[in-house]
């Protein structure tokens, strides 16, 4: 049976750590999978800038930010990395056209 797709609902949300509440940070309806991924890339860039506007500079007061244990990347770094990953974007476009959902969780 063929999958019939009539557009893509895109949402950017933030959840409380216990997942009891969700806040919509942006929403968009895309006609194509490529358009959906482009919107998501823009949101990832926007959130990364909001969380860490100048990643190469010490912009926050000393002690205000703490590194994650084990050298793990923070959410802003993960979003910047995903935003630049062209192969991941191509894969996601294929998944969306196949009828699968995509979530980027940080």
Short mmCIF file of the C-alpha atoms (twelve columns), coordinates in Angstrom:
data_MODEL
# 
_entry.id   MODEL 
# 
loop_
_atom_site.group_PDB 
_atom_site.id 
_atom_site.type_symbol 
_atom_site.label_atom_id 
_atom_site.label_alt_id 
_atom_site.label_comp_id 
_atom_site.label_asym_id 
_atom_site.label_seq_id 
_atom_site.Cartn_x 
_atom_site.Cartn_y 
_atom_site.Cartn_z 
_atom_site.pdbx_PDB_model_num 
ATOM 1   C CA . UNK A 1   0.000  0.000  0.000  1 
ATOM 2   C CA . UNK A 2   1.366  3.412  -0.960 1 
ATOM 3   C CA . UNK A 3   1.811  6.096  1.657  1 
ATOM 4   C CA . UNK A 4   -0.139 9.251  0.822  1 
ATOM 5   C CA . UNK A 5   1.421  12.400 2.261  1 
ATOM 6   C CA . UNK A 6   -0.366 15.733 2.263  1 
ATOM 7   C CA . UNK A 7   2.316  17.902 3.830  1 
ATOM 8   C CA . UNK A 8   4.370  17.858 6.986  1 
ATOM 9   C CA . UNK A 9   3.528  19.297 10.398 1 
ATOM 10  C CA . UNK A 10  6.659  20.681 12.026 1 
ATOM 11  C CA . UNK A 11  6.876  21.640 15.681 1 
ATOM 12  C CA . UNK A 12  9.683  22.806 17.912 1 
ATOM 13  C CA . UNK A 13  8.907  22.209 21.570 1 
ATOM 14  C CA . UNK A 14  10.572 22.410 24.950 1 
ATOM 15  C CA . UNK A 15  9.589  20.042 27.726 1 
ATOM 16  C CA . UNK A 16  10.103 20.240 31.450 1 
ATOM 17  C CA . UNK A 17  12.687 17.707 32.689 1 
ATOM 18  C CA . UNK A 18  9.931  15.457 34.026 1 
ATOM 19  C CA . UNK A 19  8.024  15.791 30.704 1 
ATOM 20  C CA . UNK A 20  4.902  16.928 32.547 1 
ATOM 21  C CA . UNK A 21  4.620  20.141 30.482 1 
ATOM 22  C CA . UNK A 22  5.381  21.065 26.918 1 
ATOM 23  C CA . UNK A 23  5.863  24.528 25.408 1 
ATOM 24  C CA . UNK A 24  5.551  25.197 21.686 1 
ATOM 25  C CA . UNK A 25  8.480  27.322 20.497 1 
ATOM 26  C CA . UNK A 26  7.479  27.270 16.848 1 
ATOM 27  C CA . UNK A 27  5.252  25.508 14.343 1 
ATOM 28  C CA . UNK A 28  5.170  25.268 10.569 1 
ATOM 29  C CA . UNK A 29  3.363  23.318 7.863  1 
ATOM 30  C CA . UNK A 30  5.625  22.292 5.006  1 
ATOM 31  C CA . UNK A 31  4.511  21.053 1.611  1 
ATOM 32  C CA . UNK A 32  7.634  18.946 1.054  1 
ATOM 33  C CA . UNK A 33  10.017 16.955 3.218  1 
ATOM 34  C CA . UNK A 34  12.890 19.176 2.088  1 
ATOM 35  C CA . UNK A 35  10.970 22.254 3.195  1 
ATOM 36  C CA . UNK A 36  10.287 20.612 6.564  1 
ATOM 37  C CA . UNK A 37  13.973 19.813 7.101  1 
ATOM 38  C CA . UNK A 38  14.970 23.343 6.055  1 
ATOM 39  C CA . UNK A 39  12.575 24.780 8.651  1 
ATOM 40  C CA . UNK A 40  13.941 22.420 11.321 1 
ATOM 41  C CA . UNK A 41  17.499 23.451 10.442 1 
ATOM 42  C CA . UNK A 42  16.536 27.087 10.908 1 
ATOM 43  C CA . UNK A 43  14.992 26.305 14.277 1 
ATOM 44  C CA . UNK A 44  18.100 24.395 15.377 1 
ATOM 45  C CA . UNK A 45  20.246 27.414 14.462 1 
ATOM 46  C CA . UNK A 46  17.873 29.778 16.282 1 
ATOM 47  C CA . UNK A 47  17.871 27.690 19.457 1 
ATOM 48  C CA . UNK A 48  21.649 27.229 19.383 1 
ATOM 49  C CA . UNK A 49  22.111 31.022 19.115 1 
ATOM 50  C CA . UNK A 50  19.667 31.513 21.991 1 
ATOM 51  C CA . UNK A 51  21.390 28.995 24.241 1 
ATOM 52  C CA . UNK A 52  24.977 29.893 23.385 1 
ATOM 53  C CA . UNK A 53  25.178 33.055 21.251 1 
ATOM 54  C CA . UNK A 54  28.979 33.158 21.027 1 
ATOM 55  C CA . UNK A 55  30.296 29.604 21.491 1 
ATOM 56  C CA . UNK A 56  33.919 30.621 20.908 1 
ATOM 57  C CA . UNK A 57  33.873 33.444 23.454 1 
ATOM 58  C CA . UNK A 58  33.431 33.569 27.193 1 
ATOM 59  C CA . UNK A 59  30.227 35.587 27.037 1 
ATOM 60  C CA . UNK A 60  28.629 34.407 30.290 1 
ATOM 61  C CA . UNK A 61  29.890 35.378 33.758 1 
ATOM 62  C CA . UNK A 62  32.467 32.975 35.177 1 
ATOM 63  C CA . UNK A 63  30.729 30.048 36.910 1 
ATOM 64  C CA . UNK A 64  27.340 30.709 35.283 1 
ATOM 65  C CA . UNK A 65  27.697 27.746 32.914 1 
ATOM 66  C CA . UNK A 66  29.044 24.327 33.745 1 
ATOM 67  C CA . UNK A 67  30.443 21.759 31.343 1 
ATOM 68  C CA . UNK A 68  28.575 18.490 31.085 1 
ATOM 69  C CA . UNK A 69  30.287 15.503 32.711 1 
ATOM 70  C CA . UNK A 70  32.533 13.358 30.551 1 
ATOM 71  C CA . UNK A 71  33.015 16.088 27.972 1 
ATOM 72  C CA . UNK A 72  29.524 15.541 26.533 1 
ATOM 73  C CA . UNK A 73  28.344 18.232 24.102 1 
ATOM 74  C CA . UNK A 74  25.654 20.610 25.305 1 
ATOM 75  C CA . UNK A 75  22.344 21.190 23.516 1 
ATOM 76  C CA . UNK A 76  23.603 24.198 21.539 1 
ATOM 77  C CA . UNK A 77  26.613 22.247 20.257 1 
ATOM 78  C CA . UNK A 78  24.394 19.282 19.313 1 
ATOM 79  C CA . UNK A 79  21.993 21.552 17.414 1 
ATOM 80  C CA . UNK A 80  24.806 23.312 15.563 1 
ATOM 81  C CA . UNK A 81  26.291 19.959 14.602 1 
ATOM 82  C CA . UNK A 82  22.954 18.637 13.337 1 
ATOM 83  C CA . UNK A 83  22.233 21.855 11.453 1 
ATOM 84  C CA . UNK A 84  25.433 21.358 9.413  1 
ATOM 85  C CA . UNK A 85  24.998 17.604 8.758  1 
ATOM 86  C CA . UNK A 86  23.913 17.425 5.125  1 
ATOM 87  C CA . UNK A 87  23.900 13.615 5.053  1 
ATOM 88  C CA . UNK A 88  21.548 13.485 8.040  1 
ATOM 89  C CA . UNK A 89  19.236 15.970 6.297  1 
ATOM 90  C CA . UNK A 90  19.132 13.836 3.137  1 
ATOM 91  C CA . UNK A 91  18.379 10.746 5.228  1 
ATOM 92  C CA . UNK A 92  15.590 12.547 7.090  1 
ATOM 93  C CA . UNK A 93  13.993 13.717 3.840  1 
ATOM 94  C CA . UNK A 94  13.859 10.069 2.695  1 
ATOM 95  C CA . UNK A 95  12.410 8.936  6.049  1 
ATOM 96  C CA . UNK A 96  9.723  11.633 5.967  1 
ATOM 97  C CA . UNK A 97  8.679  10.767 2.406  1 
ATOM 98  C CA . UNK A 98  8.468  7.121  3.523  1 
ATOM 99  C CA . UNK A 99  5.912  8.147  6.167  1 
ATOM 100 C CA . UNK A 100 8.136  8.048  9.251  1 
ATOM 101 C CA . UNK A 101 8.327  10.760 11.912 1 
ATOM 102 C CA . UNK A 102 11.516 12.538 12.899 1 
ATOM 103 C CA . UNK A 103 12.452 13.969 16.297 1 
ATOM 104 C CA . UNK A 104 15.654 15.733 17.297 1 
ATOM 105 C CA . UNK A 105 16.033 15.454 21.072 1 
ATOM 106 C CA . UNK A 106 18.743 17.205 23.064 1 
# 
